[in-house]
């Protein structure tokens, strides 16, 4: 067995944050196998939805999927998976995979991750890392990880064998039953099927993008109606400082998630419909308006200073977003 090995050609994906950390760990693998990330992105349509898990707000954005992840990865992209709820020997399993040129994604709890000082020993947070190399002499794995949960900034880093085991066991102990997701994924190509795969050109992908939106157009419009209803709830919350104080963090979290969804939409437009300038411009405006609202709420979160004029501007912005979202969906 080699004392040290890297799978060459795996690079961090920092263009957008998609869904949750699993996909930003997955996309370097997808690109390594020369598959198109866009085929995964266009499979999902972002929709404003009710969500009673978000405190008193009952509002968020989420994705509606056309096909399952397994179908996209295995049947469409012809990438095989070896999944385990729990690895009996994590170090051996990872090393065996790396020796076969098979990248690995490991689910972890950042509470046990020493290389993440803002999380270590402070916050239980489920997360994933892409493992693409090992060093037996230094007892470290080469991983793709980011430095802070609120920043995209994925990069190549190293983590100790024992540290990764502790993080993985923490995930299994604290999250696996709740999330119902395996803790170990190894990815590889079936060479017998390799000649069957054909990379789709942008014309096909752009047609799929538009047809998937149209397929869910009614749900998207219903979501915009929910946004309009939420705008009234938002106004009630922010116009009362006591109410705002109770809901500030939830508002920031929801708006941040919405902005991530809209940035993914903007990314798809840029890559697949680059000449649809009006659509791109509308999405830029929506992102800018949500970002302005988040900035206002975020300033209050950190300063505790209630500024009525800022609140008034936030209310104006969310009502304008409703109008821009309606204009955007009419373009399909």
N, C-alpha and C positions, 0 to 999 in steps of 0.2 A: 504493500500500500504506500502511495506517495505521502510524504510528510506534509506537503503543502500543495494546494491546488485551487485555482480560480477558474470559474466559467467566464471566459472572455466574451465581451459584447453585451453585457447587461448594464444598463445605465438608468439612473433615476428618472422618473416621470414627474415633471414639475409644471406641466402646461395648464392643468386645471385640477381641482380637488373634486373627486367624483364619489358620491354616495357615502362611503366610509373608507377607512384606511386600507381595507382589503384590496380595493380596486387600484389604489395607488401603489400597492405592493405587487398586484397582478400585472399591471400594464408594462413594467419593464420585462416581465416574462413573455407577455404577448409579443412585444416588439422583438425580443431576442429570437423568437421562433418565426419572425418575419410574417406575423399576422397584423391585421389592421385594428388599432384601438377604436377607430370610428365605428366599426361594426358592432362593438359593445355599446358605445355611447348612443347610437341612433336607435338601439333596441328599447331605450327607456325614454318616456316623455314626462317632463316635470309638470306637476299639477298642484295647485293650492288645495289643501285638504283640511278637514277638521281633524284635530288631534287632541283628545282629552288627557293625554299624558303631559302636555305642556302647561302645567300649572292651571291658572284661571283663563288662559288665553284661548284654548281649544282651537288652535290654528297653527299650521305649518305648511311647508312644501315637501312633497315626496314624489317618488318616481313610480309610474305605471309601466310595467314591463310587458313586452310582446311575447318574448320567449324566455325560458328559464336560463339561468347561468350555465347549467350543465349542457343544455342544447347548444348554446352559443359556443361554449368552449370545446366540447367534445364532438358534437355532430356537425357543427358549422366550421369551426376552426381546426378540427381534427387534432386537438391537443388532448392527450390522455392525462388522467389524474389518478394519483394514489393518495387516498385520504384516510386519516386515522383520527378517531375521537381522542385517543391518547397513545402516544408513542411509548413503548416499553423501554426503549433505549434511544433517547433523542439524539445523542451525539453520534451513535453508530448509524442510525437511519439517515441523518443529514449527510454524513461523510460518504456513505454508500451511494446516496443520490448524486452528490457533487461529482464523485468519481465517474458516474455514468452520464455526466453533463446534464443533470436534471436539477433545475432550480427548485428551491423549497420556500414555501411561505409558512411561517410559524405564528400562531396566535399567542399573545403574551398579555400579562398584566404589568403595566408600566410602574406600578408601585414597587416592584422588585428590580427595576432597571437602573443600575448605577450610572450608566452613561446618559441618563435623562434626569439631571439634578432637580429640575422643576417638578418632577413627578415622583422621584424615588423616595419612598418612605412617607409620602404625603397624600397621594391620590390613587385610588384603585381605578384604573382606566383600561378597558380592553383595547387592544391595538394589534397590528401585524408588522412583521419584518420579512423582507425577502433575503434569503440566505443564498449566496452564490460562491462561497469559498471557505476554506478552512486552513488552519496552520497548527499542526500537531505540536511543534516545538514551543509555541507561545500559548497554546491552548485557547485559540481565538477563532471565531467565525467572521467572515466578511459579510456584511449585511447592508441593505439599503434602509435607512432610517431618517427621520427628521429630528431637528433639535428642539422644536417646541410645538405643542399640539395646535396652536393657533396660527402657525405659519406653514406655508406649503413646503418650502425648502428641504426636499428630500436629498440625501447625499450618501456617499459610501462611507461606512464606518466599521468599526470592529467591536465585537462583544465577546466576553469570555465564555467558555463552555459552561461553567457552573452558573454564571449569571443568566444565560439563556434558558437553562433548565429551570432555574428558580422562577423566571418570568413565565415560562410555559406552564409550569405546575400551578402558579398563581392564577393564570387564566382558567385552567381546568377547575380549580377549587372555587373560584369566585364568579365565573361567568358562563361556563360551558352549559350548565343545565338551563340557565335563563335564555341564552342565545340560540341553543340547539345547533351550534356550528362546530365542525371538526376543528381540532387544534393543530393539525399537521397536513400540509398539501405538498405533494411532489409532482412536478410537471414534466412531461416528455412527449416526444412525437413517436407515433407508430410508423416506422419506416415503410411498412407495406402499404400504408395509405398516403404517403407523402405526395405521390404523383397525382392523387385525386384532388388535392387542394388547389384552388385557383384564387388568387388575390383579386378581389372585385375592384373595378376602377371607380373613380369618383362619380361618374354619371349614374352608375347603378346604385351606389351608396346614397347619392343625393335624392334619387327617386324613392329609395326605401325610407330615407329620413322624412320626406314629405308625406308619403303614404302612411307612415306610422303616426305622424301628427294628425292626419285627417281621420285615421281610424279612431283616434281618441279625442277628436275635436269637441264632441259633446261634453266629455268629462272635463276638458280644459276650460270650456266656457262656464260650466258649472263651478269650476274652481275660481274663475274670475268673479263670479257672483258671490262665492264665499268670501273672497277678498273684499268685495264691496261691503258685505255685512260686517266683516272684521274691521274695516276702516272705521265704522261707527263705534265698535267696541274699543278700538285703539284710542279714539278720541275721548271716550269716557275714562279710560285708564290714565292717559297722559295729562288730562286736564285737572286731575286731582293728585296733588303731590304725594299724599299718603298711599293712594292706589299705585302710583308710578313707582314709589319706593319698593312696594311689595313685588312688583312685576318686572323690575328693571332687568335683572339677569335673564329671565325667561325671554323677554323681548329681544335682548341682544343675541341670545342663542338662536331664536327663530329667524331673525333677520339675517344673521350670518349664514344659516343654512339656505335661506332663500337666495342670497347673493351667490353662494356656491352653485346652486341649481341654474341660476341665470347666466353665470359665467360659462357653464358647460353648454348651455344653449347658444351662447354667443360664439363659442369655440366651434360648434358644429356648423353654424352659419358661415363663419370665416373659412372653414375648410371645404364645405360642400356647396355653399351658395354664395361665393365671394362677390358676385356682381349684383346681388340683391341688397343694394346700398341702403334702401329705405328700411328694410327689415333689420339690418345690422344696426342702423342708427336708432331705431326704436328700442332694440334690446340694450344698446349703450345707455339710452336715457333711463330705462327701467333700472339698470344696475346702478347708475349714478344717483337716482332718486332714493333707492333702498340704502345705498351707502351713506347718503346725507342723513337719512333718518337714523341709521346705526350710529353715526358720529354724534348726533345730538343726544341720543339715549345713552351712549357710552360715556360722553362727557359728564352727564348727570350721575352715572354709576360711579365714576371715579372722584368727582368733585363734591357731589351732594348739593350742588348749587342749582336751584330751580329757576330757569329763565323762561318766562312766559312767551317771549318773542320766538325763541328757538322751538318751543312746543307748538306754537302756531304754525311755524314753517314745516314742522314734521307732519302735522295734520294735512296741510296743503299738499305736501309731497305724496302721501299715501293715497289721497283722492286722485291725484294726477296719474299715479301708477295704474289705477283701475282703467282710466281712459286709454293710456298707452298700451296696456295689455289687450284691451279690446281691439285697438287698431292693429296690433301685431298679428293676432290670430286670424283677422280678416284677410291677411296677405297669403294665407295658404289656400 
